[in-house]
């Protein structure tokens, strides 16, 4: 029973009128200490006879008092709801379905919000959702809180109101209509039925009106080819899950080719089931994600890729177009073998190409039609690329001629992305009024008459049709942070309509919503309006296209291949620190773009990469010359797998306007993007100096350590027992060899009661895309540390994806070389050589995070028990107990623990999103923001598992079989990562753990991890 007794701290409290009691309630001391009278008077202090002991007593006392005051928690003022919204429960997340569509990336997603604040992007798993989120989509939530965003519209670089903008634009439009001046709307690919309809209605009253669509990274040649065959400007879709043989000629379909999103279908056929898996052959110049995952990779120059396409066309269709011979006869034979495999598989084969050549694209269509490929789906055409290179070139000419009166731009930055941007700037000066809708005062907006502050997609309404038959809604998940207005609302206002775009969208969406009501459509985010139709191929001169392709001339020098990185894309989010710090999956370099060169060409040009004393990677500089233009002081990466005679440079870097100083990195490769062709003849000249890279991985090869990444061939997988290709390590016990898993140094704890979490990682399904890395950043408040700290190996990523090259042509060759090595001198020489990758290596990716060992070596050495094991299998960190000894990091065999060398939050030395109030809005309130001097690492997203348990408890039910997840498993679009409770027999994780391909990393040391991997099977 509760006590009602009242306790008194002193007799003085019995006196209600006592002034001492009131003082004590507000202050620690009853009366103020007169230190100022003594220490503030210099003359009194100089003439004082106070002893040194008394002086130190006073000073010590006041210092202690000041320290106590400083330790008090900060006062945080919060404003309560007057009327709390019903849908918001403090501390409980809400989710909204929406679609990202920025002209380059398109994905159906969910947005996690906390108290009406978007903090994370997640997958939309409802039926009909199209395209999984990639690393850039997951990072886009941070771009919402970019401190460099336009806060209000600007007229001639001065703040203005929307009323002033409307008056000026309406006046200009009236002048254009009266004087016959041209009105042009220039946008990126909107893929929005309602926006395209609205633009057409807006332009109907202006003679000569044009809506020009411009994609910074053009797919114009592919669109032209598809239109020539099927009569529609679109791109064929592909379902790689329906293909047994996949041949790609220069198409990185696991990257950004045709908008990406093909990884989930691809990996469906890559996991061996019933003894079968698809076979992937990649022909390319740059080493790409697709090439890294291929069973067979053939490095060819761009010209030779064109010849290869003709050779495949000949074999599949029976044509006989002659082609020049290859420089490497082995590669020529490999191409012919690939063509034969493709023809043999027939409808279960598919070919794709990324060559910027209309003839190459025509041959790809011809080959797939000849195969009657099931994976080739022209009837379900993609609508995410609509740019017309010819129309853009004509617009620039019209602007220079003074024909364009009013130019309205949205979602484009041609001053930065156009290769002939100087001509565009010249034409822009002759336009009477230019309006640029932009998130920031970028290169184009800063040179336009009006910089119209546009909302982020998470603040706006819209609709998107990613492919024919698919319709999606974009809805705001937060009230606009600034005085922004989207293009559609402005067009309605300038048309004299009082209707909002929300009302316009709601009315027009009925046409495509497949019978779904508005509320249901907004709730689901997607609707499938029709099944994929059939596209009837028209007549096209395929043989003529093959002849033109076979006549392609070889470059006199080197061939440049421009590409987009998984992290940076076309450069729209260049001010996003998550993406700048994201290590490239192939080179493992962050905070840079560079020119990739083969080892063969590097030796000819005397280009080098080397490691310095602190372990950092350095490299040479070159100047790139192409079509009369130069890129100076471009750093060099010597890239295994780069085809001889070719070099690669990533687009999207070199941004200058509206960028934080730390984010201005790299060179602008768009200047070399002549005629929107990603392939150019170039000359490289070595320059003096050395460049410092921020590379997170310097160990490039496995050096025969096959127990780290276990792999086998499909033939061995089908014909041999698992004990032969998934060898379990043994140790000596009582002078007998016994399985390492049976020997313990610790007493085992019974974990069969309650939840016990495990994470499964299938190396066959992991493409190395890195989406999980960014999702982990968002969920767990992982700090960004910058290039200088990354270079010192102080990266804070809780999850890394190791990438390894083979020294020989294959990893099997590495193992054979190692096994045949004997003797000290021979071993030293062999292993030293094995540190160098092959010129055309096999590649393997392995995600590594805290393995949550049941017998964790980190726990046994922590002197303050800051790291300990939880009942549910998680290795936990008590940050308040950690004193930063780093013993645990030294004792971790997986090297997955990260030490906070500095305070990264609210620190001007690390001027990223955590250094400003706006950027900190993205922080997850369920996860502590760590301070300086503590260790941090993967927690198996314990906040997510606990939230799932509590939700089920509130609803009075058991947790569903597949309900548990982590940020990485939730983000993985390929299903490579699966998280679950191994104590629940119906959970999918149980079958995965019992699978014959399952193994633990370094299981011979007895750590008994709760993360396990699946042996990689290659179809070679």
N, C-alpha and C positions, 0 to 999 in steps of 0.2 A: 504494500500500500504506500502511495506517495506521501511524503512528509510535507506538512504545511508550516513547519516551524520557520521562523525568521531569524537569521543569524546576523550579528553585528560585528563589524570589523574593529570598532573602537567605541569607547564611551561617548566620545564627541558626537557620534552619529545620533545619539538620543536627543540632542539639542537640534530642533528643526531649523533654528535661525543661525546656526553656526556657519560662518564664512569659510572656515577651514574645510568643512565637508564638501562644499560646492567646488572649492579649488581643487581638491583631490580627485573629484570626479572628472575634471578636464585636464589635469596635469599630473605628472609623476611626482613633482615636488610641491610642497605646500607654499613655498615662496620662491620667487625668482632668485637665482644665484647671481650676485653682482659682479660677474667676471668682467663685464665691459668697463665698469668703473675703474677696475684695476688694470686690466690688460689694454684697454683702449686709450689710456692716458700715458703717452710716452714719457712726459716729464716726471710724472709720479712714479712710473716704473723705473726710470733711470736713477731717481733719488731714493728709491725704496731700500729699506734695511731688511727686507724680507729674506729669510734664509733660502738657500738653494733647495732645501728639502721642502719648505712650505710652497715655493714656487712650483716645483714639480707636482706637488699634491694638488694644487689648484688646476694646473694645466692638465694633469692626468684625469682629474674629475670631469672637467668640461669636455675633454676629448671623448671620454666614455659616454657622457650624456649625448653628445652629438652623434656618436656611433649608434646608440640605441634609437635615436630619432630617425636615423637614416635607414634602420632595419625595418621600420614600419612599412606595411604593404601600401601600394599606391591606392589613392582614392579613385575609383572608377565610377563615374556617374552614368546611370542607365535610365532611360525613359520608358516607363511601363506602357503597355497597350491601354488606350482608353477603352476600346472594345477589341478584345483579342480575336483574330480571325479563327473560325472554327477549324480550318484545315491545318493550322499551325499549333503544334504541341512543343513547347520549349524542350530542347534536348533530343527531339525525334526528327529524323530526316524526312523530307518530302522529295518525291521524284516526279519529274515532268518529261514527257516524251517530246522530242523535237528533232530537228535535222540540221546538221551543219552543211552549209553550201556557200563556200567563199569563192567559187569560180575555179578552184583547183582541187580542193578536197570536198567530197560529198559523203555523208554517212548518216544513217538513222541511229539516233542515240537517246539515252536517258540522261537527265541532269539531276544530280543530287544537290539538294539545297538544305541549308540549315538556317532557320529563322529568316527565310526569304533571301538567302545569300547563296548563290551557286558556288559550290566548292569542288565539284568533281564531275567528270564525264564517265558514263558507263554504257554498256551495250544495251540496245533495245532487242530483247529476245522474243518479242511477239512475232507471230507469223506474218510474213510480208515485208519484214525489215530487210533493207538492202544495204550492202557494203558495211563491213566491220570497221570500227574506228581504228586509225593508225596512231602512231606516236604524236603526230601534229594535232590530230583531233582531240586526243586526251589532254594535250597541252593548251588547247584553245581557251580553256576556262581561265587560265592565267592572263591571257591577252585581254580579257574583259577588264582586268584591273591594271592595265598598263598606264602608268603615270604620265606617259607622253601623249596620251589621247587628246584629241581636240575637245575642249570643254564647251565650246559654243561656236556658231558660225563666224567666219571672218570675211570681211570685204576689203580687198587690197591689203591683207595682212593686219587689219585692225578689227577688234571685236565688234560684232554687230548683232542685231536682233533678227529673228526669223521674219518679222514684218518688213524690215528693210530689205532682206534678201528677196522676199516675195515681190515687193514693189519693183525692184531692179530687174528681176527675171521677167516678170510680166511685161514690163516696158520693152525689154529686148525682144521678147517673143512677138509683141505687137508690131515692132519695127520690122522684124524679119518677115512677118506675114504680109505687111503692107509693101515692103520693098522687094519681095521675092528672094530674100536671103535664105540660105539653107540652114535648117535646124537639124542637128545631129545628136542622137543619144548614143554614147559609146559605153558599153558595159562588157564585163566578162561574161562567161557562160552562166546564165541565171538558172537554167533548167527549171524555170518557174512558169507554169502555164498562165497563172493570173498576172504575173508581172509582164510577160510578153504581150498578153492581151491588152493590158493597161497602156503599155508603151505604144502599141499600134493605135489605140483609140486617141491617145494624146497627140500623136503625130498626124492624124488624119486631116487636121485643119491647116497643116503647113505644106505648101507645095514643095516637092523635092525632099521631103523628110526622109531621113535614113536612121535605121537602128543598126549600128555596126557592132558586131560581137568580136571581141579581141581576147584571146587567151595568151598569156605571157609565154607559156610553154605550148607551142602550137601542135595540133593534131590535124592540121589542114589537109595534108596529103592523104591521110587515112580517110578523112571525111569526103574528099573529092573522089577517091576510089569507090567508097561505099555508095556514094550518090550516083556514080557512073553505072554501077551494076544494079542497084535496087531503087534508084530514083528518089532517095531520101537522104538528107544530110544528117547522118548519125554514125554510130560505130557498132559493129557486131558485138554481142555479148558472148561469153564463153563459160561453160560449166566444165571445169577440168576434172570434176569427179566422175565424168562420163568418158574419160579418155584413159586408155591403157598405155599409149605412147604419146608423149608430148614433145614436140620439136619447136624450139623457139630460136628465131634468127634475130638477134638484137632487141628482143622485147623483154624488159625486166618486169614481168607480170606479177612478181611478188613484191615489187616496189610500186612505182607511180604510173606504170603503163596503163593508159586508158582510165585513169582515175583509181586504179588499184582495187582492192577488195576481192581478189581472186584466191587469196591464201586458204580460206576455209574449204572451198571446193577442191583445191589442189591437194590439201593434206588428207582429204577423205580417201584418196587413192594411194597415199604414200605410207599409210600404216599397214603392215602386212597382215592380211586377213585370209584365212583358209589357203595360205600358201601363195597368195597373189598380192602384187602391188604394181602401181604404174611405173613406167620407165620414162625418165626425163632427160632429154638431150638439149644442151644449151650451146648455141653458136653466138659468140659475142666478142667485143673488143675489151671493154672495161669489165673487171670482175664485179658482178652485181649480186644482189641477194638471190636472184633466180639461178645464176651460174653457180653460186656457192652451194645451193641445194640440189643441183643436178647430179644425176648418176654418171653422166658423161659430159664433159665440157670441152668445146673446141674453140680455142682462141684464134680469131681471124681478123684481118683488117676489114674496114667497112666495105671496101671494094670487093674483097674476097667473099664477104657475106652475100653480096648481090649475086656473085657467081654461084655460090652455094644454093641460093634460092632457085636459081634457074636449073641447076642440076637436080634438085629435089622435084621441081615442076616437071622436068623431063621424065623422071622415073615414075612419078605418080600418074601423070596424064598420058604418057607414051609419046610426048613431043620429042623433037630432036634438035633443039637449039644448041649450037656449039658455044662453048665457053672456054676462056683461057685457063691454063693450068695453074694450080696453087704453088706457092713457094715451098710449102711443106707437104710432101707426098702422103705422109701418114695422116695429116688432117684431111686431105682430099679423100682418102679411103674412108675415113671416119664419117665424112659427109655422105658418101655414097651408101655406106652401111645404114646410116640414119634414114635415108630416103627409102631404102628397101624395107626397113622395119615399119616405117610409116605406111607404106603401101600394103604390106602384109596384114597389118591390123585393120585396114579399111575404115569402117565407121567408128571404130574404137580408137582412132588416131586423130590428132589435131595438130595444126601448125599455126604459129602466130609470129608476127614480125613487128619490130619497132623501127624499121628503117624509114627515114623521112623521104620517101620516094613513092610517088603515086603508082609507078609500075611495080614496085615491090609489094605494095598493098594489094594491087590487082591480082598478082600471082598468089598471094596468101588466100584470097577469096577463091580463086580457081582451084587451088590444091584442096581446100576443105570441101568444096562442092564436089570435086572428083572423088574424094574419099567418102562423101555423104556423112561427114563427121557429125556424131551426136553432140559433141561438145561445142560445135560451132552453131551459134544461135542468132542469125541475122533478124529473125522475127521478133526477138526480144531486145531490140537495139538499145544501146546506151545513149543517153542524151546529155552526158556531162561534159562533152566537148563540142562546141558549136562555132569556135573561132574561125574566121575567114581571113587568111593572110592577104589575099588579093584585095579585099574590101578595106582592110586596114591601110595597105599601101596607097590605095586610091584616096582614102580620107586624108592622109598626110599631104598628098599632092593638092587636094582641094583646099586644105588649110593654107598651104604655101601660096596658092593662087588667090587667096582672099575670098573664096566662094562661100566659106562657112561663116554664118553670122553668129549663131548661138550654138555652143558646144556644151552638152551636159554629160558628165562622166560619172560612172559609179563602179566601184569595185575594180578599178584598173589604175595602174601607175606607169603609163607609157614613158614618161621622162626617165624612169629608172630601167624599165624592162625592154624598151624598143632598142634594137641594135643601132638604128639610125635616129636616136633620140634627139640629136642636135637639129635634125630636120623637123621633128615634131615641135620642138621648142620654138623654132623659127616660125612655123605655121601658127602656133598658139598665140604669138604676138600679133598676128593679123586677124585673129578671131575677135569679133566685137565684144562678146561676153562668153567667158568660160566658167563653168561651174563644176567643181570636183567634189563629189560625195566621198568622204574618206574618214576612216577612224582617226587618222593622224594628219598632221601637216607634212605629208610626205613630199617626195620630189616633185610630183605633179600638182598636188594641192597648193603647195607654196608658190607655184608659178601661175596659178589660175586666178581669175578675177575674184571668184568667190570660193572659199574653202568651206564647204557645207559639212558640218559635223555630223557624221553618220553614226547610228547606234551599232553596237556589237550584235551578232546574230542572237545572242542570249537576251537581248533587249527588244527584239523585233518580231513582227508577224511576217509570215510568208508561206509559200508552198513550194514543193520541189518534186519533180518527176525524174528520178535518177535513170529510169529505164522505162520503155513502153510497158504499160500495164501496171506500173507502180506509182503511187501518189503518196506524198507525205506532207505534213504540216510542220512549219517552224513557229514556235510560240515563245513569247518572252517568259523568262524565269525570274526576272527581277525588274523593278521599275528602272527606267533610264537613269544612269548615274549623273549624266550631264545634260545640257540643253541640246539634245540631238534630235534629228528627224530623218526618217528613212526616205529613200528616193520615191517610193510609191506614194507616200502621203504628200510629198512635194508636188508630184505630177498631178495628183488630184486637185491640190490647191491651185496650181498654175493653170489648170483647165477650167477653173471657176466652179468646181464642185465642192459642196460642203460635206460630202461623204468622207468618212475615214477609211483608210485602207483595210482596217479590221472588218468593217461592214462590207466593203467591196469583196474582200477575200471570202467572207462567210457566204456571200451570195453566189460567187462564181465557183466555189469549191464543190457545189452540188453536182456539177458536171462530171467530176472525176472521183467522187468519194465512194463509188461502188455501193450506193444505197445507205452508207453510214450517216447517221445524224451528226450535226456539228459537234455536239458534246462528246460523242463516241469517237469521232475522228480526232479531236484534240487529245482525248485521253489515250488512244492507241498510238497516235503519231503517224500511222501508216494505213494505207488501204490498197488492196490489190484489185484493180478495176477490171482486168481481163487476163486470160492466160496468154502466154506467148503465141503470137500468130506465126504464120508462115510468110516468108519474104520471097517473092518470085524474082529470080535473077534475070536481068535483061542482058542484051547483047553487049559484050565488051571485047575489045581487041586484046585478048590475053596473050596470043602468040606474038603480037607486036610489042606488048609490054615486056615479054621475055627477051626479045631481040634487043630492045633498048637497054635492058638491064645487063645483058651479056656484053654489051659494048661499053660498059662503064670503064673509064680510064683510071689507072692507078695513080696515086699521088706521087709527086716528085720527091717530096720529103716525108714528113710525118702526117698522120691523119688525126685530127682532134675530134674527140667525141664528148659533146656536152651532155650532162645528165643532171638529175635532181637527186639530192640526198634524202634518205628516209627522214632525217631530222629536220632539215631546213626547207625542203620542197621548193616552191618558186620564190621564197623569200618574203612572203607576206608577214610572217611571224618572226622576222629577224630580231625584233626587240624582246623576244620571249627568252628569258634566261634558262628555263628548263631545256629548251631546244638547243640553245648554244652550248650548254654543258653536256648535252646528250652525246655519248661517244658514237661515232659512225660505226655501224655493225661490221664493216669490212676492215677499215684502217684502224679503228679504235681511237681515232683522233677527235678531239672536240675543240671548239673555239677557233675553227679555221676551215678555209677551203684551200686547195693546193692542186698541183698538176701531178697526176699519177703517170709513172713511166715504168716500162719494163726494165728488168735488170740488164738485159742485152743492150737496149738503147741508152740506158744510164751510163754504162761503161764507155760507150762510144762518145757520149757527150761529157764524160768526166763528172757526172753528177753523183752525189753521195748522200747517204743517211748514216748517222753515227750517234752513239750514246755518250753522254758526258758524265762527269763524276757523280752527280746527284741522281743519275739514272734517267734523266730527261733525254728526249729524242731531238736531234738537230738535223737540219738538212740544207741543201744548196738552194740557190735562187736561180730562176731563169726569166728571160723575157720571151713572151709568146707573140709572134707576128702572124696575122692572117688577114687577107683581103685589105692590106694597107693599114690595118689597125694593130695597136700594140697593147699588151698587158704586161706591165713591168713589175719586177721583183715578186714573182709568183713562187712560193716555196714548193719544193719537190718531195714527193713520197715515192720511193721505189716500191712498186706494187706487184707482188707475185700474181700471176694470172693475167696481167696486162698483155694483150697481143703485141707482138713485135711490130714496130712501125706505127703504133698508135699511142696517143696520150689522152688523158681524160681530165676535165675540169668541171666542178659542180657549179650550177647556177644558184642564185638566191643569196649570195653574199655581196659584200661591198656596198651595203646601204649606208647612206650618210644622213639624210634628213629625218628629223623626229626620232632620233635614236640616242639612247644613253651612250656615253663615251665608251663604256666597257663593252658595248654590243657592236661597235663599229669595227668589224673584223673582215678580213678576206678581200678579194678582188671581185669586181663586177664582170662576170663572164658573159653577160648578155651582150656586151659590146662586140663579141665575136660571133653572135648568133645571126649570121648573115642570111638573109632571105628565109628566116625561120627554119633553117636547116641545122640540125644538131651535129652534122658532120662537115668539117672544114679541113682544107690543107693548111698546115701550119709549119712554122720554123721555130725552133727553140735555140736560144743563145744563153749560155751560162753567164751569170752575173756574180760579182764579188759579194761576200758577206755570208752569214749563216742564219737560218731561221730557227727559232725555238718553238717546238711543237708541244702541245699538251696531249700526250698519248697515255692512255690508262693501261695499256698492255704492251709490254716489251718482249715477253716470251712468246714467240710466234709459232713454234712447233711443239708437238708432244714429245719428240725425241724418243719415240717407241714406248711411251708410258701408256700402253693400251688398257691399263686398269682404270684410267681416269675417264676416258671416253671409250666404252666398249662398242665394237661394231663387228658386223659379219656381212656376208653376202646372202642374197635371197636363196641361192642354190644351197649354201651350207645350212641356212635356216630351215629349209625344207627337208634336207637329206640327213642331217646329223642331229644327235641328241643335244639338248640345251647345255648339258655339262661340258660340251666341247667348244661351244662358241660363247657361252656365258659362264666363264670359268670362275668358280668361287675360290677365293684365296684360302690357303691353309697355313697353320702355324704349328710349331712343335710343342707338344704337351706330353710330359713323361717320355720324351724321346720318340714320340709317335706323331705323325702328321694327322691333324684333325682340322675340320672346318673352323676358320677363324671366328665365325659367328657363335660357335659353341663355347668359346673361352671368354671368361669375364674376370676383370680385376675387382669389380664392384658387386655388391649384392643387388640382385634385380628387384625392382619394385613392381608389384602387381598392378597393372594398368588396365585390367579387363573391366573394371567398374567405372561407369561414367564415360565421358567423352575422351577420346584419344585421337588427336589430329595428325594426319599425314598429308604430304604433298607429293603427287606423282608428276614426273616430267618425262615426256616421251620425246626422245631425241630425233625420232623420225618426223614428228609433227612440228617441232620447233624450227622456224625459219630464220631466227635471229633478228626479227624485225624491231624489237625493243619497245613495243607498245607497253609491255609490262613494266618496264623501267620508269616510264613517265607516269603510269598509273600509281606506282609505288610512291613516287615523288608527291603526287597530289594527295593521296590518302594519308601519308605518314609525315607530312611537313618536313620532308628531307631538304636541307638547305643547299643553296647554290654557293660555291666557294670561289669560282673564277679561274681563269687560265693559269695564273701564277701558282695557285695552290694545287690545281690538278697536276701541273708539271712536277710538283714535289711529291706526287703520289698521295695527296691528301683528299682525294675525291670522297664524297659522302654518300654515294649511291648505295642503298641497302641491297640492291640486286644488281648484279653484273652479268653480262653475257659474254663468256670467254669465247674467242674465235681462234681456232688452230689451223695451221697449214700443214700439209705433209711435206717431208723432205724429199721423198721419192715421189713418183707420180701418184701413189696411193698410200694410205696409212698401213695397209697390209704389207707394202714394200718396206715401210719403216720398221715394222715389227720383225720382218725377215732379216733385214740388215742388222738390227740389234741382236737378234738371236744368234747370228753367225759371227758375232764379234767375240774375240777372246784375247786375253793378255792385256797388260796394263797400257802399254804404248798404243796398241791397236785400238783399245777401248777409248782412250783419251782422244785420239785422232778422229775416230768414228763419231763419237758423241759431239765433238766440236763441230764437225761437218754437218751434223743433223740439226744444228741450230739454224741453218740456212734453209729457207723453203724452196720447193721445186719451182721451176719457171711456170709450170701449169699444175698447181697442187690440187689435191682434194682438200675440202674445207669442212670443218665440223664446228657447230655451235653448242655451247653448254651453259644454260642459265645456272648461276651459283648464288645462293643466298645463305643465311645462317641455316645449318642443317638440323638444328634443334635436336642435338644428340641426347639420347636417353642416358648415356654415360659421357657427359660433356667434359672435356679436358679444361675448358675455361672455368668451370664451376669449382674445380678442385684447387685452383691457384689464386682465386680472388680473396684477398686478405680481409675484406669487409662484407663478404657474402652479397655483393651487389648483383651478381649474376647467379641465378638459381633456377631449378627446374620446377615447372608447374605440374599440377596433377593431370592436366589435359595434354601434356606432351610438349608444351612450349618452353623454350629456354627464355626466361624472363630477365629483364633488366630493371633494377630499382635505381633510377637516376639519382635520387637524393642520397643514396648510400655510396655511389661510385666516387672514388677519390682520384681516378685517373692514373692508376699505376700502370695500366696497359699490359699487365701480366697476362690477362685473358687473350689479348690479341696475339701476343707472342706464343701462347700455348695453343692457338687455334690452327689446326692443320689445313683448314679451308680458306683462311685469311679473309674472313667476311665481316670482321668487326671494324667499326670506324670511330676514330677519336676526334672529338671537337677541339681542335687546336685553338680556335678562337670563338668568340661569341658572334654568330652569324646573324642573329636577329637584332634589329635596331642598331646596326653598326655601320657607320658611314664608310668604313674601309671595305665593306662588302655591299656596294650600292646596287642591290638587286631587289626583288619584290619584297623581301622581309625588312627592307630599310625604310619603307614608307607606309603610311596608314592604308592607302588604297590597295597596295600589293598584299598586305597582310589579311585583307578580307578573304583571300582564298584559303587561309589556314583552316585545317580541320579541328574544331574545338574538342573532338574526342581524343586527340593525341597531343601529348605535351610537346611544347617547343623546347628542345634541349638547350642547355647552357654550355658555357665553356668548361672544358676539363672532364667531360664524361664520355664514356663509351656508348655507342648506339649501334643498332643493327636490326635486321629483320625480326619482327615479333610474331610472325604468322598472323598479322593483323588481328591481334587479340581483341581490339575494340569491336571488330566486325563479328568475331565468333561469339563474344559475349552479348552483343546486340541481338544476334539470331536466337540465342538461348533464352534471353529475356522476352523476346517477342513471342516465342512459342509458349513460354510460361504464362504470359498475360492472356494468351488465347486458349489456355488450358489444353494443350496438345503436345505431342512429341515433335521434335524437329524433323522435318522432311528429309528424305534420303539424300537429296542433292542441294539442300538449302545452305549449307556452310560454304563460304568462299573467302578468298583473300583478294587483295587488290590485283595481284598478278594473275591469279587464276580467272578472275572475273574479266580482266582485260584481254586475255589470250583469245584471239579470234580463230585459232587453229585447233583448240582443244588440247594443246600440248601439256598444259598445266591443269591438273585436277586436284582439288582439295577436298578433304572429307574426314569423316570419323570412322576409323577402322574397327571400332567396337559395334558399329551398326552393320549387321550382315547384309542389308539391302543397299548400303551405300556403294556407289560405283568404285570408290577407292579400294574396296576390299578385293574385288576381282583384279584390279590393276596391280595390287601388291602381290597377289598370288600368281601373276602372269610369269611365264618362263623367261620373259625378256627383262624382268625387274632386277635391279642390282643397286647396292648402296655405294656411294662414293668413298673410296679408301676404306672399305669395310674391314680390311686386314688389321687396322689399328684399334678396332673394338669400340668405336664411339657410338655405334648403334643409332644412326641418324633417323629422324622422322621424315626426311626427304629421300625419295628414291627415284632412280632413273630407269629408262627402258633402253636396252641395247639398240643401237642404230643399225638398221638393215639397209644395205645398198643393193639396188637392182643393176648390178654390173655384169 
